[in-house]
Amino acid sequence: MNKFLFVLLVFLFPMVVSATHVAVLETVAAKESQVSVQECRYMTDELRNAALKVLPAEQNYTIMTRENISVMLPPGTKIEDCEGECLAETGRKIAADYVVQAHIAVFGGQLSLTAELYATASGKLVGSFTGRGDNVNALLQLIQEQSYEFFKKIKQNVSGFGGGFGFIQDYSAFAVDKKKSFVINVVTEPAGAALSIDGRPISKCTSTPCKIQVEEGEHRFLVVKDRYEDGGAAVIVSENDQKVILKLSPAFGFLKLDPAYPDLMGNDRELEMRVDDSIVSRNEMELGLGMHKVRIDHSCYDPMEFEAMIVKDQHYVFNGALTRGVSGLSLNVEKDGEPAIVSVYVDGVEVGQTPFVGTVPLCSKISVGDSSRQEVLSIPLAWHETIEYKHEMKSEPIVLVSAPIEEDDVEEELVQVKEEFKNASAEKESENPVPEQPQNSLGTWNFGVLAALSYNDLWGSFLGLDEIAGDYDGYSIKTSNAKDLMQNYWALGFNIGLSILFAPHPYWGGHVEVDGALRRGRGRTNMGVSLTWHDISLPEEYDDVKIDFFETQWNVDIPVLVRFTIPNLVYLEAGPMVSFCLHSNSEIDIESNWGDYTYKNKNFASATELGLMFALGVTKQVGMKTMDVSLRLMTGLTSLYDEDDSPKTFQMQFNVAFWLF
């Protein structure tokens, strides 16, 4: 009896416990696909029905219902957040041997569907299929075509004992069946393309460039971008940081609308151009392949419509001339309440008389009258419409003709007026005697700002480069073209500061300035140097030596001047000037075959410099204010730096002072 029960148990065990459970999870759709929840549930039901046909219950398969799955899902689990191994883990939690789920996304402007089948024991992807369609019905057709082979893979993974023992899932073997993955960089030319790999859209790469993780081995990469042809390639992924570059071919051409105006009436302010009902400019634009509707409108010209055929990567330019549009005009003129016959002019050309009926160009100047007097009309002309317009002529101006005046009467009146004017002037002078004095637009105390441009030079010294010629121990030196460096020196600069003028008398006054000054100078010379050795076995040497001298000074200049004025003509100024050097630097560069040398010296200039300044200027009235314009000369009395051969400063200035009050 016990033996019989044991044999019966062996026969019934596969039938009871080894039924293969298959869970078809709810189809998940991306938000941008706009596929509704009801449509997703219907697709899930189609997949579940297909599984039931391929995996019938009599072959020991159980297709789990929607209610079974919902009850067995752990709290808080969201299927839509899972993919790959996460789905396999979910399958284990609901005691399913296989788990299936479909995903709907948007790729290349179409709906895409990807269905995946995982074995929950190993987490292995057993099968999948993918495809695209324009709508949900196309995806349903895809499910019907692919589901048989898709679910058949479950049978191939299930082994049985044969005969009446049914089908038993084999869980005895285990191996890590997962390929190594690498992180790669995907780049497209141009950028901004969406990527799919092996027919599956990559959600983390909707706009290239991007970095993604991909299993090693060969994969099919496909990229799509609006207005470009789809691009793809077979790529073997083999290492980290591998760079995949995919080039896209443009699926567009170029069009430039550049209409010409046949006359002077045209301007772009009234121009409107449209391509496919979108307003465009004269700049070249990119357009998709195929036919495009173009319309050009201008208030002064006939509208123009045509179709442009755009071919891939071709440039087209429309530069045809517009045609002047016309309007109908019915014009009547009245004068003093009665109909009048006057000439009608269009753009200065007589075209008829009133009453006038005819066509006139758009945007034209219309006037009525005669050759001596015309009135311009503001008529709202409209393209291919007849405008009725009535105009009332203005009254002609009254011409006044003066009566003739006798010559004797005129002379008598002139004598009388002169006598009255003379008497009035004498009375005014006796009442308010004013002593004569020269005009002076400046006050006693005047404050203002100044600006000056200056040319700077040096005098009183020379370097004497030719003096290096002579006999030395073992050799002698000769020079040629040894121009003095100081003679080739020049500098430019500027001054900005404050000015105070004390003018107690129209003919003289005192003038003090405090201003910051920049002086930048340069001197350059070339000279030939011959070196002859006393040892005649040594060859004579010759070189062209170039010497550059640069210097920069930041100073505070304070001239104290006495002004002598010739009113309403010019003024002269003279006096001492003290200059305080705040910062200075110099540099000497020497180039020769014997070597290049640079000598730099900071704060080389003396801290204080004394000089004399002379000025010749004029005073001008600018509105309610006064301005001085002068030319100045300044010569230095003290040396520029503390050495016996130091030069002195010479300066010419163009100075402008604006008196504020």
Residue pairs with C-beta under 8 A, 6 or more apart in sequence:
11 164
11 165
14 60
14 160
14 161
14 165
14 166
14 167
14 168
15 60
15 166
18 60
18 166
18 167
18 168
18 169
19 60
19 61
19 62
20 55
20 60
20 61
20 62
20 97
20 98
20 154
20 158
20 167
20 169
21 62
21 64
21 95
21 96
21 97
21 98
22 51
22 55
22 61
22 62
22 63
22 64
22 96
22 97
22 98
22 99
22 100
22 151
22 154
23 64
23 68
23 69
23 91
23 94
23 96
23 98
23 99
23 100
24 44
24 47
24 48
24 51
24 63
24 64
24 100
24 101
25 44
25 69
25 79
25 87
25 90
25 99
25 100
25 101
26 40
26 41
26 44
26 66
26 79
26 80
26 101
27 40
27 41
27 43
27 44
27 47
27 101
27 102
27 103
27 104
28 40
28 79
28 80
28 101
28 102
28 103
28 104
29 35
29 39
29 40
29 103
29 104
29 105
30 103
30 104
30 105
30 106
30 203
32 105
32 106
33 104
33 105
33 106
33 111
35 104
35 111
35 136
39 136
40 104
42 140
43 102
43 104
43 113
43 136
43 139
43 140
43 143
44 66
44 102
46 140
46 143
46 144
46 147
47 100
47 102
47 115
47 143
47 147
48 63
48 65
50 143
50 144
50 147
50 148
50 150
50 151
51 63
51 100
51 147
51 151
52 63
53 148
54 147
54 148
54 151
54 152
54 154
54 155
55 61
55 63
55 151
55 154
55 155
59 167
60 166
60 167
61 154
61 167
64 94
64 96
68 94
69 94
72 93
72 94
72 95
73 79
73 90
73 93
73 94
74 93
77 90
77 93
79 87
79 90
79 101
82 89
82 90
83 103
83 116
84 116
84 118
84 123
84 125
85 118
85 123
87 99
87 101
87 116
87 118
88 99
88 118
88 119
88 120
88 122
88 123
88 124
89 120
89 123
90 99
91 97
91 98
91 99
91 118
91 120
92 120
92 121
96 120
97 119
97 120
97 121
97 169
98 117
98 118
98 119
98 120
98 126
98 154
98 157
99 117
99 118
99 120
100 115
100 116
100 117
100 118
100 151
101 115
101 116
102 113
102 114
102 115
102 116
102 143
103 113
103 114
103 115
103 116
104 111
104 112
104 113
104 139
105 111
105 112
105 114
105 201
105 203
106 112
106 201
107 132
107 194
107 196
107 201
107 224
108 132
108 194
108 224
108 230
109 224
109 226
110 132
110 133
110 134
111 132
111 133
111 134
111 135
111 136
111 138
111 139
112 130
112 131
112 132
112 196
112 199
112 200
112 201
113 130
113 131
113 132
113 133
113 139
113 142
113 143
114 128
114 129
114 130
114 199
114 200
114 201
115 128
115 129
115 130
115 143
115 146
115 150
116 125
116 127
116 128
117 125
117 126
117 127
117 128
117 150
117 151
117 153
117 154
118 124
118 125
118 126
119 126
119 157
121 171
121 174
122 174
122 175
122 177
123 178
124 177
124 178
126 153
126 154
126 157
127 150
127 153
128 150
129 142
129 146
129 149
129 150
130 198
130 199
130 200
131 139
131 142
131 146
131 199
132 138
133 139
133 141
133 142
158 167
158 168
158 169
158 170
159 167
159 168
159 169
159 170
160 166
160 167
160 168
161 168
179 215
179 216
179 217
180 215
180 216
181 213
181 214
181 215
181 216
182 213
182 214
182 215
182 216
182 237
182 238
182 239
182 240
182 242
183 211
183 212
183 213
183 240
183 241
184 211
184 212
184 213
184 214
184 237
184 240
184 241
184 242
184 243
184 244
185 209
185 210
185 211
185 241
185 242
185 243
185 244
186 195
186 205
186 208
186 209
186 210
186 211
186 212
186 221
186 223
186 244
186 246
187 208
187 209
187 243
187 244
187 245
187 246
188 208
188 209
188 223
188 225
188 231
188 245
188 246
188 247
188 248
189 245
189 246
189 247
189 248
190 225
190 228
190 248
191 207
191 208
191 209
192 207
192 208
192 225
193 207
193 208
193 223
193 224
193 225
193 228
193 231
193 246
193 248
194 201
194 205
194 206
194 207
194 208
194 223
194 224
194 225
195 201
195 202
195 205
195 206
195 208
195 210
195 212
195 221
195 222
195 223
196 202
196 221
196 222
196 223
196 224
197 214
197 219
197 220
197 221
197 222
198 219
198 220
199 220
199 222
202 210
202 212
204 210
204 212
205 212
208 223
214 237
215 237
216 237
216 238
217 236
217 237
218 234
218 235
218 236
218 237
219 234
219 235
219 236
219 237
220 232
220 233
220 234
220 235
221 232
221 233
221 234
221 235
221 244
221 246
222 230
222 231
222 232
223 230
223 231
223 232
223 246
223 248
224 230
224 231
225 248
227 250
227 251
227 252
227 286
227 288
228 248
228 249
228 250
228 251
228 252
229 248
229 249
229 250
229 251
230 248
231 246
231 247
231 248
231 249
232 246
233 244
233 246
235 244
249 312
250 312
250 313
251 288
251 289
251 312
252 286
252 287
252 288
252 289
252 310
252 312
252 313
253 286
253 287
253 289
253 310
253 311
253 312
253 313
253 314
253 315
253 316
254 284
254 285
254 286
254 287
254 310
254 314
254 315
254 316
255 275
255 284
255 285
255 287
255 292
255 294
255 308
255 310
255 316
255 317
255 318
256 282
256 283
256 284
256 285
256 315
256 316
256 317
256 318
257 273
257 275
257 280
257 282
257 294
257 296
257 318
258 282
258 317
258 318
258 319
259 271
259 273
259 296
259 304
259 318
259 319
259 320
259 321
259 322
260 319
260 320
260 321
260 322
261 267
261 301
261 321
261 322
262 321
262 322
262 323
262 324
263 324
265 300
265 324
265 361
265 363
265 364
266 298
266 300
266 301
266 322
268 282
270 298
270 299
270 300
271 296
271 297
271 298
272 279
272 296
272 297
272 298
273 279
273 280
273 281
273 282
273 294
273 295
273 296
273 297
274 280
274 294
274 295
274 296
274 297
275 285
275 287
275 292
275 293
275 294
275 308
276 292
276 293
277 293
284 315
287 308
287 310
288 310
289 310
289 311
289 312
290 309
290 310
291 307
291 308
291 309
291 310
292 307
292 308
292 309
292 310
293 305
293 307
294 305
294 306
294 307
294 308
294 318
295 303
295 304
295 305
296 303
296 304
296 305
296 322
297 303
298 322
299 362
299 363
300 324
300 325
300 361
300 362
300 363
301 322
301 323
301 324
301 325
301 362
302 322
302 323
302 324
302 325
302 383
303 383
304 320
304 322
304 323
308 316
308 318
310 316
324 361
324 362
325 361
325 362
325 383
325 384
326 359
326 360
326 361
326 362
326 383
326 384
327 359
327 360
327 361
327 362
327 381
327 382
327 383
327 384
327 385
327 386
327 387
328 357
328 358
328 359
328 384
328 385
328 386
328 387
329 356
329 357
329 358
329 359
329 360
329 366
329 379
329 381
329 386
329 387
329 389
330 355
330 356
330 357
330 386
330 387
330 388
330 389
331 344
331 354
331 355
331 356
331 357
331 366
331 368
331 377
331 379
331 389
331 390
331 391
332 339
332 354
332 355
332 356
332 389
332 390
332 391
333 339
333 340
333 341
333 342
333 354
333 355
333 368
333 390
333 391
333 392
333 393
334 340
334 390
334 391
334 392
334 393
335 342
335 392
335 393
336 395
339 354
339 355
340 354
340 393
341 353
341 354
342 353
342 354
342 368
342 369
342 370
342 393
343 350
343 352
343 353
343 368
343 369
343 370
344 350
344 351
344 352
344 353
344 354
344 356
344 366
344 367
344 368
345 351
345 365
345 366
345 367
345 368
345 369
345 374
346 360
346 361
346 364
346 365
346 366
347 361
347 364
347 365
348 365
351 358
351 360
352 358
354 368
360 366
360 381
362 381
362 383
363 381
364 381
365 376
366 376
366 377
366 379
367 374
367 375
367 376
367 377
368 374
368 375
368 377
368 391
368 393
369 375
369 393
373 396
375 391
375 393
375 394
377 389
377 391
379 387
379 389
380 387
381 387
437 506
438 506
438 507
438 567
438 568
439 506
439 567
439 568
440 503
440 506
440 565
440 567
441 619
441 621
441 626
442 501
442 503
442 619
442 626
442 659
443 503
444 502
444 503
444 504
445 500
445 501
445 502
445 503
446 500
446 501
446 502
446 503
446 626
446 659
446 661
447 498
447 499
447 500
447 659
447 660
447 661
448 498
448 499
448 501
448 657
448 658
448 659
448 660
449 496
449 497
449 498
449 499
449 657
449 658
449 660
450 495
450 496
450 497
450 498
450 499
450 513
450 515
450 655
450 656
450 657
450 658
451 494
451 495
451 496
451 655
451 656
452 494
452 495
452 496
452 515
452 632
452 653
452 654
452 655
452 656
453 492
453 493
453 494
453 653
453 654
454 492
454 493
454 494
454 495
454 517
454 519
454 651
454 652
454 653
454 654
455 490
455 491
455 492
455 651
455 652
455 653
456 490
456 491
456 492
456 493
456 519
456 521
456 649
456 650
456 651
457 489
457 490
457 491
457 649
457 650
457 651
458 486
458 489
458 521
458 640
458 647
458 648
458 649
458 650
459 635
459 636
459 647
459 648
459 649
459 650
460 636
460 639
460 647
460 648
461 486
461 645
461 646
461 647
461 648
462 484
462 485
462 486
462 487
463 484
463 485
463 486
463 645
464 484
465 479
465 482
465 483
465 484
465 485
465 525
465 527
465 547
466 479
466 482
468 477
468 479
468 482
468 529
469 477
469 478
469 479
469 482
470 476
470 477
474 533
474 534
474 535
475 531
475 532
475 533
475 534
476 531
476 532
476 534
477 529
477 530
477 531
477 532
478 529
478 530
478 532
479 527
479 528
479 529
479 530
480 527
480 528
480 530
481 526
481 527
481 528
482 525
482 527
482 528
483 525
483 526
483 527
484 525
485 523
485 524
485 525
485 547
485 549
486 523
486 647
488 523
488 524
488 525
489 521
489 522
489 523
489 549
490 521
490 522
490 523
491 519
491 520
491 521
491 522
491 551
492 520
493 517
493 518
493 519
493 520
494 517
494 518
495 515
495 516
495 517
495 518
495 557
495 653
495 655
496 515
496 516
497 513
497 514
497 515
497 516
497 557
498 513
498 514
498 515
499 511
499 512
499 513
499 657
499 659
500 511
500 512
500 513
501 509
501 510
501 511
501 563
501 659
502 509
502 510
502 511
503 509
503 563
503 565
506 565
506 567
507 564
507 565
507 567
508 562
508 563
508 564
508 565
509 562
509 563
509 565
510 560
510 561
510 562
510 563
511 559
511 560
511 561
511 562
511 563
511 573
511 575
512 558
512 559
512 560
512 561
513 557
513 558
513 559
513 561
514 556
514 557
514 558
515 556
515 557
516 554
516 555
516 556
516 557
517 553
517 554
517 555
517 556
517 557
517 579
518 552
518 553
518 554
518 555
519 551
519 552
519 553
519 555
520 551
520 552
520 553
521 550
521 551
521 552
522 548
522 549
522 550
522 551
523 548
523 549
524 546
524 547
524 548
524 549
525 546
525 547
526 544
526 545
526 546
526 547
527 544
527 545
527 547
528 542
528 543
528 544
528 545
529 542
529 543
529 544
529 545
529 592
530 540
530 541
530 542
531 540
531 541
531 542
531 543
532 540
533 539
533 540
543 592
543 593
543 594
544 592
545 590
545 591
545 592
546 589
546 590
546 591
546 592
547 588
547 589
547 590
548 587
548 588
548 589
549 586
549 587
549 588
550 586
550 587
550 588
550 589
551 584
551 585
551 586
551 587
551 604
551 605
552 584
552 585
552 586
553 581
553 583
553 584
553 605
554 581
554 582
554 583
554 584
555 579
555 580
555 581
555 582
555 609
556 579
556 580
556 582
557 577
557 578
557 579
558 577
558 578
558 579
558 580
559 575
559 576
559 577
559 613
559 634
560 575
560 576
560 577
560 578
561 573
561 574
561 575
561 613
561 615
562 573
562 574
562 575
563 571
563 572
563 573
564 571
564 572
564 573
565 571
565 619
569 618
570 616
570 617
570 618
571 616
571 617
571 618
571 619
571 628
571 630
572 614
572 615
572 616
573 613
573 614
573 615
573 616
573 617
573 630
573 632
574 612
574 613
574 614
574 615
575 612
575 613
576 610
576 611
576 612
576 613
577 610
577 611
577 612
577 613
577 634
578 608
578 609
578 610
579 608
579 609
579 610
579 611
579 649
580 607
580 608
580 609
581 603
581 605
581 606
581 607
581 608
581 609
583 603
584 602
584 603
584 604
584 605
585 600
585 601
585 602
585 603
585 604
586 600
586 601
586 604
587 598
587 599
587 600
587 601
588 598
588 599
589 596
589 597
589 598
590 596
590 597
590 598
590 599
604 641
605 640
605 641
606 638
606 639
606 640
606 641
606 642
608 638
609 636
609 638
609 640
609 649
610 636
610 637
610 638
611 634
611 635
611 636
611 637
611 638
611 648
611 649
611 651
612 634
612 635
612 637
613 632
613 633
613 634
614 632
614 633
614 634
615 630
615 631
615 632
615 633
615 655
616 630
616 631
616 632
617 628
617 629
617 630
617 631
617 655
618 628
618 629
618 630
619 626
619 627
619 628
620 626
620 627
620 628
620 629
621 627
622 658
625 658
625 659
625 660
626 659
627 656
627 657
627 658
627 659
628 655
628 656
628 657
628 659
629 655
629 656
630 653
630 654
630 655
630 657
631 652
631 653
631 654
631 655
632 651
632 652
632 653
632 654
632 655
633 651
633 652
633 653
634 649
634 650
634 651
634 652
634 653
635 648
635 649
635 650
635 651
636 648
636 649
636 650
637 648
638 648
639 646
639 647
639 648
640 646
640 647
640 648
640 649
